[in-house]
Amino acid sequence: MNPLPITCLLHLLLLLAVTDAFSLLPKKATVQIYNDLGSGTDLTVHCKSKDDDLGEQPLGYRNYFEFRFRPSIFQNTLFYCSFQWNGITHWFDIYVEQRDKPFCRECVWDIRPDGPCLTNYDLCLPWNS
C-alpha cells in the first residue's frame, strides 16, 4: 500500500485547518480606544473579559490602547472597561459580540466625557449605569 496519497491528504487538511481563510474559527476582532477627553486630561483604561485581564493602560490625550482577540464561536464574547479621569470613574461594555460583530471587525472608540463613541460608525452610546 502506498502511503503517499494519505500523507498528501493529511498535509492538505492540516494546511486548510491553520489557514485563516478556511478556518472554522471566527476572524480576529480589533478594539482601539482613544482618549478624546480634551487636551491635558489623562485617561486610565482597564479592560477585562471573563477570561482575560488586559491591565491598566494610561492614555494621554489622543493616544490609544489596542487589543485583538478571536470572538467566541458561541457568540458570547464580552469585554468591559473602566475609564478613570479627574476622580471620575465610568464603566462600558466595549465589545459585545451580538452588538458589535455584525458590523465591527475593527471597533474604534473615542472616549468622551458624556460617553464612548464608535467613531467608524458615528455612533455614541451612554455609560453603563
Disulfide bonds with the S-S distance in Angstrom:
Cys47-Cys81 1.98
Cys104-Cys107 1.98
Cys117-Cys124 1.98
